[in-house]
Amino acid sequence: MTNTPQSPTPPTALTNAVRRVLRPLVRGFIRFGLTWPMLSDILKRTYVDIANEDFADDENSKTAPAKPLTDSRISLLTRIHRKDIRRFRLETAPPSTNLANSSVSAQIIARWQADKAYLDKDNQPKPLPRLGPSGFDQLATNISKDTHPRAILEELLRVGAVHIDDQDRICLDSSAFVPSEDFDALAWYYGLNLHDHIAASTHNISGGTPAFLDRSVHYSGLTQKSVSELEQLSKDLAMEALLSINAKARALAERDKASDKADLRMTFGAYFYATKKDDPENLSLPEPLQEPSR
């Protein structure tokens, strides 16, 4: 991707697009307990990494090997404080997740699963009374004095992490919040597919040439019956395309095994999404387009 000169302020159209892109991401973050302190740390580190990887040539001679940017230069590019940049440089391994930055619910569940005061003789989370020693309120208060135990309980009930039994005890439903065996694979593809789609779009909007394929068809004003028909047609056509690309890619990969230039990878994907026409996240959509748009 070609680096472009930084403008004093980002284009309004871009900030609007970023807000929209972030909404489903943040919705997933909250659902899985990825809180703002965690995300903030990830974003800071990513800004520093990208500045070093992609913008070193802006400061160094094109004829000499690129050197890491100075802390001051990175701070100027990213507006991240130099003390944070220095801290990142001194780290030799990715930092472990700080439980204190995770959601209160996640911290309660973690304590409930590990603290012997809340485990039965088989070391399984035991049902807790609401009040008293080793009760739910005590557990919640030990984790957070800023949030009332009742509010925490209501949230855990809402997400299905706990239920109340016939003795009015609060029971932890391990199966409700432990990811399925397939979760790691789903998360891996979540990262791969979203990364590659966003990378292609960023390449295109930055003026990269040649542009990557990035097209879609979107209509509004449809009934559920029509959307269901379009979803099925999309699945059928997408599967045909994916199988065809897969067969061709396998053949080419076999052919390229002997080449010392086989250092590229590719992704071809397809997706389908539908939601209510008056969803707040749709307000910037144009009324039905009559042809595929970039």
Backbone as CSV, one residue per row, in Angstrom:
resi,resn,N_x,N_y,N_z,CA_x,CA_y,CA_z,C_x,C_y,C_z
1,MET,0.840,-1.189,0.000,0.000,0.000,0.000,0.875,1.239,0.000
2,THR,0.492,2.221,-0.784,1.267,3.452,-0.862,0.930,4.359,0.300
3,ASN,1.979,4.842,0.993,1.750,5.789,2.071,1.308,7.121,1.486
4,THR,0.352,7.757,2.136,-0.117,9.062,1.690,0.178,10.079,2.772
5,PRO,0.432,11.342,2.392,0.723,12.358,3.398,-0.424,12.478,4.387
6,GLN,-0.073,12.642,5.665,-1.108,12.780,6.676,-1.706,14.175,6.631
7,SER,-3.044,14.235,6.700,-3.712,15.528,6.749,-3.890,15.923,8.216
8,PRO,-4.046,17.236,8.491,-4.216,17.677,9.877,-5.399,16.996,10.564
9,THR,-6.465,16.788,9.830,-7.634,16.094,10.377,-8.090,15.046,9.375
10,PRO,-8.568,13.900,9.852,-9.014,12.867,8.916,-10.277,13.294,8.199
11,PRO,-10.516,12.790,6.995,-11.740,13.133,6.266,-12.985,12.731,7.062
12,THR,-13.992,13.589,7.051,-15.227,13.304,7.784,-15.871,12.011,7.315
13,ALA,-15.819,11.761,6.010,-16.416,10.530,5.479,-15.730,9.299,6.077
14,LEU,-14.429,9.401,6.323,-13.704,8.271,6.899,-14.082,8.065,8.363
15,THR,-14.159,9.149,9.141,-14.522,8.988,10.548,-15.940,8.435,10.682
16,ASN,-16.838,8.855,9.809,-18.195,8.301,9.826,-18.184,6.808,9.508
17,ALA,-17.361,6.427,8.525,-17.263,5.013,8.155,-16.672,4.198,9.304
18,VAL,-15.666,4.744,9.979,-15.030,4.028,11.093,-16.026,3.822,12.229
19,ARG,-16.828,4.855,12.524,-17.845,4.700,13.569,-18.776,3.531,13.245
20,ARG,-19.140,3.443,11.977,-20.060,2.379,11.590,-19.389,1.003,11.656
21,VAL,-18.136,0.928,11.220,-17.399,-0.332,11.276,-17.240,-0.807,12.721
22,LEU,-17.013,0.141,13.629,-16.745,-0.214,15.020,-17.969,-0.731,15.758
23,ARG,-19.162,-0.348,15.347,-20.355,-0.714,16.110,-20.521,-2.237,16.272
24,PRO,-20.501,-3.028,15.200,-20.630,-4.474,15.421,-19.417,-5.060,16.130
25,LEU,-18.225,-4.471,15.923,-17.041,-4.953,16.633,-17.198,-4.744,18.132
26,VAL,-17.580,-3.535,18.524,-17.724,-3.229,19.952,-18.843,-4.061,20.567
27,ARG,-19.892,-4.310,19.807,-20.972,-5.157,20.318,-20.423,-6.548,20.682
28,GLY,-19.583,-7.088,19.811,-18.963,-8.384,20.107,-17.978,-8.290,21.261
29,PHE,-17.220,-7.188,21.326,-16.264,-7.012,22.425,-16.975,-7.065,23.771
30,ILE,-18.073,-6.324,23.887,-18.809,-6.283,25.153,-19.367,-7.659,25.482
31,ARG,-19.884,-8.337,24.483,-20.481,-9.656,24.709,-19.457,-10.639,25.266
32,PHE,-18.198,-10.516,24.816,-17.171,-11.467,25.251,-16.229,-10.889,26.308
33,GLY,-16.601,-9.755,26.900,-15.840,-9.239,28.022,-14.570,-8.497,27.668
34,LEU,-14.409,-8.103,26.394,-13.240,-7.309,26.006,-13.561,-5.844,26.301
35,THR,-13.067,-5.347,27.434,-13.444,-4.027,27.921,-12.581,-2.934,27.301
36,TRP,-12.966,-1.673,27.568,-12.227,-0.542,27.019,-10.758,-0.540,27.444
37,PRO,-10.394,-0.766,28.725,-8.959,-0.786,29.058,-8.180,-1.813,28.255
38,MET,-8.760,-3.007,28.044,-8.089,-4.027,27.239,-7.938,-3.556,25.793
39,LEU,-9.048,-3.068,25.226,-9.015,-2.633,23.830,-8.070,-1.454,23.655
40,SER,-8.070,-0.529,24.609,-7.191,0.630,24.534,-5.734,0.199,24.449
41,ASP,-5.357,-0.789,25.255,-3.977,-1.269,25.235,-3.651,-1.929,23.894
42,ILE,-4.598,-2.722,23.383,-4.388,-3.367,22.083,-4.229,-2.319,20.988
43,LEU,-5.086,-1.286,21.004,-5.023,-0.245,19.981,-3.704,0.529,20.043
44,LYS,-3.271,0.877,21.251,-2.002,1.600,21.384,-0.857,0.796,20.800
45,ARG,-0.800,-0.483,21.164,0.283,-1.335,20.668,0.218,-1.457,19.145
46,THR,-1.001,-1.563,18.616,-1.150,-1.709,17.170,-0.723,-0.432,16.452
47,TYR,-1.092,0.724,16.987,-0.650,1.989,16.404,0.875,2.056,16.352
48,VAL,1.536,1.673,17.441,3.002,1.721,17.496,3.596,0.737,16.497
49,ASP,3.044,-0.488,16.430,3.555,-1.492,15.491,3.422,-1.014,14.050
50,ILE,2.242,-0.493,13.689,2.013,-0.072,12.307,2.886,1.130,11.948
51,ALA,3.045,2.062,12.881,3.919,3.211,12.622,5.332,2.739,12.313
52,ASN,5.817,1.781,13.088,7.164,1.252,12.861,7.272,0.477,11.560
53,GLU,6.232,-0.300,11.251,6.288,-1.175,10.078,6.084,-0.423,8.771
54,ASP,5.154,0.523,8.754,4.727,1.124,7.491,5.242,2.531,7.239
55,PHE,5.715,3.224,8.267,6.059,4.626,8.083,7.529,4.942,8.344
56,ALA,8.346,3.910,8.518,9.774,4.139,8.748,10.428,4.806,7.545
57,ASP,9.994,4.448,6.336,10.595,5.014,5.118,10.314,6.497,4.972
58,ASP,9.280,6.993,5.666,8.998,8.423,5.601,10.113,9.240,6.247
59,GLU,10.815,8.614,7.207,11.846,9.328,7.951,13.242,8.967,7.485
60,ASN,13.402,7.799,6.892,14.728,7.323,6.506,14.951,7.458,5.007
61,SER,16.186,7.445,4.640,16.549,7.528,3.233,16.031,6.302,2.485
62,LYS,15.545,6.533,1.276,15.028,5.424,0.465,16.146,4.476,0.053
63,THR,17.389,4.954,0.100,18.509,4.135,-0.361,19.150,3.355,0.776
64,ALA,18.774,3.640,2.015,19.348,2.950,3.165,18.284,2.085,3.817
65,PRO,18.705,1.021,4.521,17.715,0.190,5.215,16.925,1.022,6.216
66,ALA,15.638,0.773,6.271,14.795,1.533,7.184,15.161,1.229,8.629
67,LYS,15.220,2.259,9.441,15.497,2.107,10.861,14.206,2.328,11.641
68,PRO,14.113,1.740,12.840,12.918,1.982,13.646,12.729,3.471,13.901
69,LEU,11.493,3.892,13.896,11.211,5.289,14.172,11.558,5.640,15.611
70,THR,11.912,6.884,15.839,12.153,7.349,17.196,10.831,7.409,17.957
71,ASP,10.923,7.378,19.289,9.715,7.484,20.102,8.978,8.784,19.810
72,SER,9.730,9.851,19.603,9.109,11.150,19.338,8.343,11.130,18.028
73,ARG,8.935,10.491,17.004,8.278,10.425,15.704,6.991,9.596,15.783
74,ILE,7.047,8.470,16.497,5.854,7.640,16.654,4.779,8.401,17.420
75,SER,5.185,9.114,18.466,4.239,9.899,19.238,3.590,10.980,18.380
76,LEU,4.364,11.570,17.487,3.832,12.600,16.592,2.821,12.000,15.619
77,LEU,3.116,10.806,15.101,2.230,10.156,14.135,0.946,9.652,14.781
78,THR,1.050,9.164,16.014,-0.061,8.439,16.624,-0.730,9.166,17.786
79,ARG,-0.048,10.179,18.343,-0.506,10.895,19.541,-0.540,9.984,20.772
80,ILE,0.235,8.910,20.739,0.388,8.053,21.911,1.551,8.582,22.742
81,HIS,1.391,8.613,24.053,2.408,9.192,24.924,3.700,8.390,24.833
82,ARG,4.825,9.112,24.889,6.122,8.452,24.738,6.405,7.431,25.836
83,LYS,5.848,7.641,27.028,6.099,6.661,28.100,5.475,5.307,27.753
84,ASP,4.319,5.330,27.078,3.711,4.074,26.644,4.545,3.429,25.543
85,ILE,5.040,4.250,24.619,5.860,3.722,23.526,7.118,3.079,24.081
86,ARG,7.764,3.727,25.044,8.969,3.157,25.662,8.636,1.844,26.358
87,ARG,7.493,1.799,27.016,7.096,0.569,27.709,6.919,-0.576,26.716
88,PHE,6.302,-0.285,25.579,6.111,-1.333,24.577,7.453,-1.824,24.034
89,ARG,8.381,-0.907,23.837,9.684,-1.290,23.279,10.450,-2.205,24.233
90,LEU,10.266,-2.013,25.534,11.017,-2.788,26.523,10.453,-4.185,26.719
91,GLU,9.232,-4.409,26.272,8.620,-5.721,26.454,9.195,-6.706,25.441
92,THR,9.525,-7.892,25.921,10.081,-8.924,25.041,9.056,-9.986,24.676
93,ALA,7.916,-9.971,25.355,6.859,-10.948,25.064,5.511,-10.247,25.190
94,PRO,4.498,-10.726,24.483,3.178,-10.112,24.605,2.718,-10.138,26.059
95,PRO,2.103,-9.054,26.544,1.677,-9.012,27.941,0.531,-9.970,28.189
96,SER,0.474,-10.493,29.410,-0.649,-11.351,29.772,-1.876,-10.485,30.013
97,THR,-3.035,-11.099,29.866,-4.273,-10.352,30.079,-4.386,-9.950,31.541
98,ASN,-4.666,-8.706,31.782,-4.840,-8.205,33.138,-6.298,-8.388,33.536
99,LEU,-6.536,-9.306,34.466,-7.907,-9.610,34.856,-8.611,-8.394,35.420
100,ALA,-7.838,-7.483,36.024,-8.454,-6.294,36.603,-9.111,-5.426,35.543
101,ASN,-8.703,-5.586,34.285,-9.286,-4.801,33.201,-10.476,-5.504,32.547
102,SER,-10.721,-6.745,32.921,-11.834,-7.466,32.322,-13.138,-7.026,32.969
103,SER,-14.247,-7.459,32.405,-15.538,-7.048,32.929,-15.735,-7.598,34.334
104,VAL,-16.554,-6.905,35.122,-16.840,-7.352,36.481,-17.428,-8.760,36.455
105,SER,-18.321,-9.016,35.505,-18.932,-10.348,35.404,-17.876,-11.423,35.182
106,ALA,-16.922,-11.144,34.299,-15.872,-12.113,34.022,-15.007,-12.362,35.252
107,GLN,-14.728,-11.295,36.007,-13.926,-11.447,37.219,-14.660,-12.275,38.265
108,ILE,-15.972,-12.051,38.392,-16.762,-12.826,39.346,-16.755,-14.296,38.968
109,ILE,-16.962,-14.583,37.693,-16.966,-15.974,37.232,-15.613,-16.620,37.487
110,ALA,-14.523,-15.882,37.200,-13.188,-16.426,37.420,-12.943,-16.729,38.894
111,ARG,-13.362,-15.820,39.789,-13.182,-16.053,41.223,-14.038,-17.234,41.685
112,TRP,-15.255,-17.288,41.196,-16.196,-18.356,41.559,-15.629,-19.727,41.179
113,GLN,-14.914,-19.777,40.079,-14.357,-21.049,39.604,-13.069,-21.442,40.316
114,ALA,-12.410,-20.476,40.965,-11.071,-20.752,41.497,-10.952,-20.659,43.012
115,ASP,-11.763,-19.841,43.656,-11.650,-19.612,45.097,-12.337,-20.747,45.855
116,LYS,-11.598,-21.410,46.743,-12.145,-22.560,47.466,-13.377,-22.206,48.294
117,ALA,-13.503,-20.918,48.646,-14.682,-20.510,49.421,-15.963,-20.686,48.624
118,TYR,-15.835,-20.750,47.306,-17.018,-20.841,46.448,-17.074,-22.167,45.689
119,LEU,-16.268,-23.152,46.114,-16.232,-24.452,45.452,-16.749,-25.534,46.384
120,ASP,-17.322,-26.596,45.787,-17.772,-27.722,46.593,-16.635,-28.722,46.774
121,LYS,-16.935,-29.879,47.363,-15.885,-30.862,47.648,-15.247,-31.423,46.380
122,ASP,-15.935,-31.290,45.241,-15.370,-31.754,43.964,-14.695,-30.619,43.194
123,ASN,-14.485,-29.478,43.894,-13.866,-28.290,43.273,-14.675,-27.739,42.106
124,GLN,-15.985,-27.878,42.210,-16.886,-27.299,41.220,-17.585,-26.087,41.843
125,PRO,-17.893,-25.053,41.042,-18.586,-23.881,41.596,-19.902,-24.297,42.246
126,LYS,-20.066,-23.940,43.504,-21.264,-24.370,44.221,-22.346,-23.295,44.169
127,PRO,-23.610,-23.693,44.335,-24.684,-22.698,44.412,-24.444,-21.773,45.610
128,LEU,-24.694,-20.497,45.404,-24.430,-19.516,46.450,-25.729,-18.895,46.956
129,PRO,-25.822,-18.731,48.278,-26.937,-17.930,48.781,-26.711,-16.476,48.401
130,ARG,-27.755,-15.706,48.403,-27.582,-14.296,48.035,-26.760,-13.544,49.071
131,LEU,-27.022,-13.827,50.368,-26.392,-13.070,51.439,-25.552,-13.986,52.321
132,GLY,-24.784,-13.365,53.218,-24.020,-14.117,54.197,-22.623,-14.443,53.725
133,PRO,-21.817,-15.068,54.630,-20.449,-15.462,54.270,-20.458,-16.398,53.064
134,SER,-19.547,-16.155,52.149,-19.442,-16.955,50.915,-20.711,-16.892,50.080
135,GLY,-21.478,-15.810,50.251,-22.659,-15.624,49.432,-22.347,-14.793,48.190
136,PHE,-23.349,-14.705,47.323,-23.121,-13.990,46.058,-22.809,-12.518,46.293
137,ASP,-23.548,-11.877,47.194,-23.308,-10.452,47.432,-21.881,-10.202,47.912
138,GLN,-21.373,-11.089,48.781,-20.000,-10.935,49.252,-19.013,-11.109,48.098
139,LEU,-19.252,-12.111,47.262,-18.393,-12.337,46.106,-18.393,-11.113,45.195
140,ALA,-19.562,-10.588,44.911,-19.663,-9.428,44.021,-18.991,-8.205,44.634
141,THR,-19.187,-7.999,45.928,-18.596,-6.828,46.590,-17.085,-6.937,46.637
142,ASN,-16.546,-8.147,46.787,-15.100,-8.330,46.783,-14.483,-7.965,45.431
143,ILE,-15.257,-8.139,44.373,-14.760,-7.833,43.033,-14.928,-6.359,42.717
144,SER,-16.087,-5.793,43.036,-16.346,-4.394,42.698,-17.236,-3.747,43.743
145,LYS,-16.732,-2.662,44.307,-17.531,-1.892,45.259,-18.272,-0.755,44.552
146,ASP,-18.050,-0.626,43.247,-18.676,0.455,42.486,-20.017,0.051,41.883
147,THR,-20.280,-1.256,41.811,-21.510,-1.737,41.187,-22.292,-2.569,42.201
148,HIS,-23.576,-2.306,42.342,-24.403,-3.021,43.316,-24.525,-4.493,42.912
149,PRO,-24.413,-5.411,43.879,-24.528,-6.839,43.562,-25.784,-7.193,42.781
150,ARG,-26.909,-6.500,43.069,-28.137,-6.809,42.343,-27.980,-6.529,40.850
151,ALA,-27.314,-5.423,40.492,-27.104,-5.089,39.078,-26.212,-6.127,38.413
152,ILE,-25.203,-6.597,39.150,-24.314,-7.629,38.607,-25.086,-8.923,38.386
153,LEU,-25.920,-9.289,39.374,-26.721,-10.507,39.247,-27.664,-10.414,38.054
154,GLU,-28.304,-9.280,37.873,-29.228,-9.119,36.747,-28.510,-9.284,35.414
155,GLU,-27.281,-8.788,35.324,-26.526,-8.932,34.079,-26.140,-10.388,33.840
156,LEU,-25.716,-11.093,34.899,-25.355,-12.506,34.750,-26.581,-13.339,34.378
157,LEU,-27.742,-12.988,34.941,-28.977,-13.678,34.562,-29.330,-13.391,33.106
158,ARG,-29.125,-12.149,32.692,-29.473,-11.750,31.321,-28.683,-12.532,30.287
159,VAL,-27.385,-12.728,30.543,-26.541,-13.417,29.555,-26.571,-14.934,29.732
160,GLY,-27.325,-15.415,30.746,-27.445,-16.856,30.928,-26.273,-17.499,31.626
161,ALA,-25.443,-16.711,32.315,-24.289,-17.278,33.013,-24.682,-17.899,34.342
162,VAL,-25.829,-17.475,34.906,-26.311,-18.041,36.166,-27.817,-18.275,36.072
163,HIS,-28.316,-19.086,36.988,-29.764,-19.219,37.161,-30.041,-19.342,38.657
164,ILE,-31.283,-19.146,39.046,-31.676,-19.237,40.445,-32.481,-20.518,40.634
165,ASP,-32.047,-21.367,41.579,-32.727,-22.653,41.764,-33.925,-22.508,42.704
166,ASP,-34.581,-23.639,42.991,-35.806,-23.594,43.795,-35.542,-23.279,45.261
167,GLN,-34.265,-23.224,45.659,-33.916,-22.830,47.023,-33.425,-21.383,47.066
168,ASP,-33.671,-20.657,45.983,-33.271,-19.258,45.870,-31.757,-19.076,45.938
169,ARG,-31.041,-20.111,45.490,-29.583,-20.011,45.409,-29.184,-19.640,43.987
170,ILE,-28.069,-18.974,43.867,-27.566,-18.546,42.555,-26.568,-19.589,42.079
171,CYS,-26.840,-20.178,40.914,-26.032,-21.281,40.398,-25.315,-20.840,39.126
172,LEU,-24.048,-21.186,39.058,-23.245,-20.840,37.884,-23.478,-21.877,36.798
173,ASP,-23.826,-21.431,35.600,-24.028,-22.326,34.457,-22.781,-22.310,33.597
174,SER,-21.867,-23.212,33.888,-20.583,-23.215,33.189,-20.755,-23.310,31.682
175,SER,-21.698,-24.137,31.232,-21.854,-24.343,29.793,-22.357,-23.102,29.081
176,ALA,-22.923,-22.151,29.836,-23.504,-20.969,29.206,-22.464,-19.953,28.794
177,PHE,-21.303,-19.962,29.463,-20.312,-18.943,29.139,-18.984,-19.507,28.686
178,VAL,-18.793,-20.833,28.820,-17.554,-21.419,28.310,-17.699,-21.595,26.807
179,PRO,-16.793,-21.034,26.013,-16.921,-21.163,24.561,-16.952,-22.621,24.134
180,SER,-17.635,-22.876,23.049,-17.698,-24.231,22.534,-16.336,-24.665,22.018
181,GLU,-16.209,-25.961,21.756,-14.935,-26.485,21.260,-14.552,-25.836,19.938
182,ASP,-15.554,-25.365,19.207,-15.284,-24.764,17.903,-14.969,-23.272,18.004
183,PHE,-15.030,-22.705,19.226,-14.898,-21.256,19.342,-13.539,-20.763,18.852
184,ASP,-12.460,-21.465,19.203,-11.131,-21.021,18.775,-11.041,-20.964,17.252
185,ALA,-11.629,-21.965,16.597,-11.607,-21.970,15.132,-12.461,-20.829,14.580
186,LEU,-13.630,-20.606,15.185,-14.481,-19.506,14.739,-13.779,-18.167,14.924
187,ALA,-13.099,-17.989,16.068,-12.399,-16.741,16.332,-11.238,-16.550,15.356
188,TRP,-10.571,-17.651,14.999,-9.449,-17.556,14.052,-9.953,-17.056,12.695
189,TYR,-11.059,-17.618,12.225,-11.613,-17.184,10.945,-12.215,-15.785,11.041
190,TYR,-12.747,-15.437,12.195,-13.229,-14.072,12.435,-12.093,-13.086,12.193
191,GLY,-10.923,-13.389,12.756,-9.767,-12.520,12.554,-9.271,-12.527,11.118
192,LEU,-9.185,-13.702,10.514,-8.688,-13.800,9.136,-9.604,-13.073,8.163
193,ASN,-10.908,-13.387,8.212,-11.823,-12.844,7.214,-12.004,-11.335,7.351
194,LEU,-12.190,-10.856,8.592,-12.356,-9.417,8.765,-11.064,-8.680,8.448
195,HIS,-9.924,-9.237,8.869,-8.648,-8.589,8.557,-8.469,-8.437,7.056
196,ASP,-8.668,-9.523,6.317,-8.376,-9.478,4.883,-9.359,-8.584,4.137
197,HIS,-10.624,-8.588,4.550,-11.598,-7.716,3.894,-11.262,-6.253,4.164
198,ILE,-10.968,-5.931,5.432,-10.630,-4.548,5.773,-9.315,-4.139,5.119
199,ALA,-8.350,-5.063,5.060,-7.068,-4.752,4.419,-7.261,-4.435,2.943
200,ALA,-8.119,-5.209,2.273,-8.397,-4.949,0.857,-9.071,-3.593,0.677
201,SER,-10.049,-3.291,1.527,-10.762,-2.017,1.417,-9.840,-0.836,1.718
202,THR,-8.971,-0.991,2.727,-8.033,0.077,3.068,-7.041,0.308,1.935
203,HIS,-6.585,-0.767,1.311,-5.708,-0.659,0.146,-6.399,0.151,-0.949
204,ASN,-7.667,-0.154,-1.203,-8.388,0.522,-2.287,-8.649,1.992,-1.981
205,ILE,-9.109,2.281,-0.750,-9.440,3.665,-0.413,-8.183,4.521,-0.316
206,SER,-7.023,3.865,-0.122,-5.743,4.587,-0.061,-5.134,4.798,-1.440
207,GLY,-5.829,4.347,-2.471,-5.326,4.532,-3.832,-4.369,3.462,-4.288
208,GLY,-4.342,2.319,-3.598,-3.456,1.227,-3.994,-3.833,0.676,-5.351
209,THR,-2.831,0.322,-6.129,-3.074,-0.250,-7.462,-2.260,-1.522,-7.641
210,PRO,-2.823,-2.524,-8.310,-4.219,-2.556,-8.745,-5.159,-2.727,-7.556
211,ALA,-6.398,-2.277,-7.697,-7.373,-2.393,-6.619,-7.795,-3.850,-6.442
212,PHE,-8.061,-4.226,-5.193,-8.573,-5.563,-4.925,-10.075,-5.617,-5.202
213,LEU,-10.559,-6.819,-5.497,-11.998,-7.044,-5.627,-12.681,-6.737,-4.294
214,ASP,-13.643,-5.844,-4.296,-14.385,-5.504,-3.080,-15.721,-4.906,-3.498
215,ARG,-16.670,-5.770,-3.828,-17.960,-5.319,-4.337,-19.085,-6.004,-3.578
216,SER,-20.244,-5.365,-3.567,-21.394,-5.962,-2.894,-22.674,-5.484,-3.559
217,VAL,-23.757,-6.173,-3.276,-25.090,-5.777,-3.718,-25.910,-5.531,-2.466
218,HIS,-26.558,-4.371,-2.343,-27.398,-4.142,-1.176,-28.677,-3.421,-1.569
219,TYR,-29.781,-3.934,-1.069,-31.117,-3.391,-1.321,-31.844,-3.206,0.009
220,SER,-32.782,-2.271,0.041,-33.642,-2.111,1.205,-35.091,-2.172,0.748
221,GLY,-36.026,-2.158,1.698,-37.436,-2.226,1.360,-37.877,-3.613,0.938
222,LEU,-37.337,-4.649,1.592,-37.653,-6.034,1.252,-38.424,-6.707,2.377
223,THR,-39.231,-7.699,2.037,-39.925,-8.497,3.047,-39.005,-9.621,3.518
224,GLN,-39.393,-10.261,4.640,-38.611,-11.385,5.147,-38.567,-12.516,4.118
225,LYS,-39.676,-12.739,3.406,-39.718,-13.793,2.387,-38.694,-13.516,1.292
226,SER,-38.625,-12.252,0.848,-37.668,-11.904,-0.202,-36.235,-12.038,0.284
227,VAL,-35.985,-11.607,1.527,-34.638,-11.714,2.078,-34.226,-13.178,2.196
228,SER,-35.154,-14.038,2.605,-34.845,-15.467,2.722,-34.505,-16.065,1.363
229,GLU,-35.246,-15.671,0.314,-34.943,-16.157,-1.039,-33.551,-15.692,-1.474
230,LEU,-33.253,-14.419,-1.202,-31.946,-13.889,-1.599,-30.815,-14.531,-0.806
231,GLU,-31.100,-14.823,0.471,-30.066,-15.482,1.291,-29.749,-16.868,0.738
232,GLN,-30.783,-17.624,0.389,-30.546,-18.965,-0.154,-29.815,-18.904,-1.489
233,LEU,-30.220,-17.964,-2.353,-29.545,-17.810,-3.643,-28.077,-17.427,-3.419
234,SER,-27.838,-16.538,-2.463,-26.464,-16.128,-2.168,-25.631,-17.309,-1.696
235,LYS,-26.203,-18.145,-0.818,-25.477,-19.323,-0.328,-25.135,-20.272,-1.476
236,ASP,-26.120,-20.492,-2.348,-25.899,-21.428,-3.468,-24.805,-20.909,-4.406
237,LEU,-24.916,-19.640,-4.790,-23.928,-19.081,-5.720,-22.553,-18.968,-5.074
238,ALA,-22.531,-18.590,-3.775,-21.255,-18.463,-3.077,-20.553,-19.816,-2.978
239,MET,-21.318,-20.866,-2.689,-20.706,-22.187,-2.579,-20.137,-22.639,-3.919
240,GLU,-20.856,-22.367,-5.000,-20.319,-22.693,-6.328,-18.999,-21.974,-6.558
241,ALA,-18.967,-20.678,-6.244,-17.755,-19.891,-6.461,-16.617,-20.379,-5.570
242,LEU,-16.927,-20.657,-4.294,-15.887,-21.094,-3.365,-15.301,-22.443,-3.781
243,LEU,-16.161,-23.357,-4.199,-15.664,-24.665,-4.647,-14.798,-24.534,-5.892
244,SER,-15.212,-23.671,-6.800,-14.444,-23.465,-8.026,-13.077,-22.847,-7.721
245,ILE,-13.059,-21.820,-6.876,-11.788,-21.191,-6.502,-10.903,-22.168,-5.753
246,ASN,-11.513,-22.968,-4.876,-10.738,-23.930,-4.096,-10.056,-24.953,-5.002
247,ALA,-10.805,-25.470,-5.980,-10.232,-26.459,-6.896,-9.070,-25.865,-7.689
248,LYS,-9.261,-24.655,-8.192,-8.206,-23.992,-8.951,-6.995,-23.688,-8.068
249,ALA,-7.238,-23.227,-6.831,-6.145,-22.894,-5.928,-5.322,-24.126,-5.568
250,ARG,-5.983,-25.257,-5.353,-5.263,-26.491,-5.051,-4.331,-26.876,-6.201
251,ALA,-4.859,-26.792,-7.408,-4.051,-27.146,-8.577,-2.852,-26.204,-8.715
252,LEU,-3.079,-24.922,-8.519,-1.993,-23.953,-8.650,-0.976,-24.102,-7.524
253,ALA,-1.450,-24.430,-6.317,-0.524,-24.625,-5.197,0.405,-25.804,-5.464
254,GLU,-0.146,-26.872,-6.065,0.705,-28.014,-6.427,1.737,-27.599,-7.473
255,ARG,1.285,-26.817,-8.444,2.198,-26.360,-9.497,3.294,-25.463,-8.945
256,ASP,2.958,-24.648,-7.935,3.899,-23.653,-7.427,4.858,-24.191,-6.369
257,LYS,4.686,-25.442,-5.957,5.529,-26.000,-4.902,7.016,-25.873,-5.211
258,ALA,7.378,-26.038,-6.461,8.802,-26.038,-6.829,9.358,-24.637,-7.031
259,SER,8.511,-23.617,-6.974,8.971,-22.256,-7.252,9.523,-21.598,-5.991
260,ASP,10.638,-20.858,-6.167,11.190,-20.118,-5.032,10.520,-18.753,-4.885
261,LYS,9.526,-18.490,-5.720,8.789,-17.230,-5.632,7.378,-17.418,-5.068
262,ALA,7.116,-18.600,-4.529,5.780,-18.884,-4.006,5.659,-18.334,-2.582
263,ASP,5.609,-16.998,-2.465,5.603,-16.356,-1.144,4.347,-15.508,-0.904
264,LEU,3.296,-15.764,-1.661,2.061,-14.993,-1.514,0.938,-15.872,-0.966
265,ARG,-0.029,-15.248,-0.361,-1.255,-15.937,0.047,-2.445,-15.133,-0.453
266,MET,-3.605,-15.767,-0.510,-4.802,-15.072,-0.974,-6.003,-15.503,-0.153
267,THR,-7.038,-14.697,-0.174,-8.315,-15.046,0.449,-9.427,-14.603,-0.482
268,PHE,-10.378,-15.494,-0.710,-11.597,-15.133,-1.423,-12.745,-15.545,-0.523
269,GLY,-13.654,-14.631,-0.242,-14.741,-14.947,0.668,-16.069,-14.425,0.180
270,ALA,-17.113,-14.739,0.928,-18.458,-14.260,0.610,-19.213,-14.139,1.924
271,TYR,-20.150,-13.211,1.977,-20.953,-13.076,3.177,-22.342,-12.592,2.798
272,PHE,-23.271,-12.766,3.723,-24.637,-12.268,3.539,-25.078,-11.707,4.872
273,TYR,-25.763,-10.570,4.860,-26.243,-9.960,6.103,-27.564,-9.277,5.833
274,ALA,-28.461,-9.345,6.802,-29.752,-8.663,6.678,-30.143,-8.116,8.043
275,THR,-30.810,-6.971,8.055,-31.286,-6.375,9.293,-32.466,-5.474,8.965
276,LYS,-33.098,-4.918,9.981,-34.234,-4.040,9.763,-33.813,-2.780,9.011
277,LYS,-34.701,-2.313,8.147,-34.396,-1.119,7.352,-34.164,0.093,8.233
278,ASP,-34.884,0.174,9.393,-34.753,1.342,10.253,-33.730,1.155,11.368
279,ASP,-32.893,0.123,11.273,-31.789,-0.043,12.212,-30.936,1.231,12.187
280,PRO,-30.602,1.819,13.348,-29.807,3.055,13.367,-28.505,2.951,12.587
281,GLU,-27.959,1.748,12.502,-26.698,1.586,11.786,-26.876,1.639,10.274
282,ASN,-28.128,1.683,9.812,-28.384,1.709,8.375,-28.688,3.104,7.857
283,LEU,-28.705,4.104,8.731,-29.203,5.417,8.327,-28.403,6.034,7.193
284,SER,-27.125,5.657,7.078,-26.315,6.266,6.027,-26.374,5.489,4.713
285,LEU,-27.145,4.393,4.698,-27.256,3.623,3.459,-28.108,4.372,2.441
286,PRO,-27.691,4.382,1.193,-28.549,4.965,0.163,-29.766,4.082,-0.066
287,GLU,-30.805,4.643,-0.611,-31.955,3.842,-0.971,-31.548,2.903,-2.110
288,PRO,-32.377,1.846,-2.335,-31.880,0.683,-3.067,-31.042,1.019,-4.307
289,LEU,-29.855,0.448,-4.311,-28.969,0.606,-5.464,-29.387,-0.370,-6.539
290,GLN,-29.283,0.040,-7.758,-29.754,-0.807,-8.852,-28.612,-1.573,-9.507
291,GLU,-27.397,-1.416,-8.969,-26.273,-2.169,-9.530,-25.234,-2.344,-8.454
292,PRO,-24.366,-3.352,-8.562,-23.322,-3.548,-7.564,-22.494,-2.282,-7.408
293,SER,-22.095,-1.992,-6.167,-21.289,-0.794,-5.921,-19.975,-1.158,-5.276
294,ARG,-18.973,-0.328,-5.470,-17.668,-0.535,-4.880,-17.728,-0.317,-3.396
